[in-house]
Amino acid sequence: MTLPDGYTKAEWQPIVRKGLKLIKGQSSYQFSLGDLVVEALTGHPRGHGEVTQVVEILAHQIGIPANTLQTYYKVAMQWPEAKRRPDVCWTVHERLAYVRSRYILIKKDPYDPFSKENRWTVNEAEKIGRSAPHTPTNAEERLAKTRRLLHRDEDAADAVKEMLSRPDVRSRVIADPRARHLLREAQYEHWRQVDRETEAEAELAPADDAAEIEEIVEAAPPVVGKEAPLEILRLIGAFASFFVSLQRIIPEIHTQDYNEDTKAAVLDNVHKTRMLLDWCESAITTGRTDMDKGLARLLENEGGE
């Protein structure tokens, strides 16, 4: 028998026996109410409307919720008295009520990994009934329960932020190649979204902002509009968007709020940007657009490990 800390076996066993006695009494009460509905319906129609009416009126007159009495009735219907186990709680019977082999299964106690004993528990019944156990006993069950609890993206994001405050969690996440790749993808998608929002703001910008963008474009090497190749105009436009984005974002940066890994990620992108600008300068001045091998390898690594 598993004992809580600070208890002897002699102290704990009487408490368990008392609890089992109470559970047995409650289970008997629940089955008795379910059997009462079955008895009330005997010799009368059992269409959906008739059953609902009997359950609702009886529940109201004896003072319990109608849906509770309805559940007692349904479980009693699935478990004839001869097939029930008095030493197994009603909730286990309820969890197994629609399992085809329930009459055979109920006869043998399953192994309970929580108490390390062979006994029927709600957890084990829920596993067999293919529903989620209330007390997960292994990593798979814990993850499954976590996914259900954090099905809302906002809740999941808050949980991830809190978990990343734990050094051991951060270390395990960063050590996993797939996790690193997903984090990089999330980072790139974030900045792509920032760029999209910046471009949208520029299109809808008031006159002052539009003038700012125009000044940046005018500051670029002069080009005769009609004669300039389309790719050159697109390149200058990309620079203009880049300049505007940085001018808006950098003043909002507070370096003291970021850890060393975050700073390293930003500086890594600064290094890549310099290499791309060198490539651009070489292409414009020499006419050669082939990519340096080092830069090619760097960009290939952006796809992951």
Salt bridges, closest charged atoms under 4 A:
ASP35 OD1 - ARG84 NH2 2.70
ASP87 OD2 - ARG85 NH2 2.68
GLU94 OE1 - ARG95 NH1 2.14
ASP109 OD1 - ARG85 NH1 2.94
ASP112 OD2 - ARG119 NH1 3.12
GLU117 OE1 - ARG119 NE 3.96
GLU124 OE2 - LYS127 NZ 3.17
GLU126 OE2 - ARG95 NE 2.93
GLU126 OE2 - HIS134 NE2 3.30
GLU141 OE2 - LYS127 NZ 3.21
GLU154 OE2 - ARG152 NH2 2.64
ASP155 OD2 - ARG152 NH1 3.83
ASP158 OD1 - LYS161 NZ 3.49
GLU189 OE1 - ARG192 NE 3.32
GLU189 OE2 - ARG196 NH2 2.72
GLU201 OE1 - ARG248 NH1 3.00
ASP209 OD2 - ARG248 NH2 3.88
GLU260 OE2 - LYS263 NZ 3.86
ASP268 OD2 - LYS272 NZ 2.95
ASP290 OD2 - ARG288 NH2 2.97
GLU302 OE2 - LYS272 NZ 2.50
GLU305 OE2 - ARG180 NH2 3.11
GLU305 OE2 - ARG184 NH2 3.59
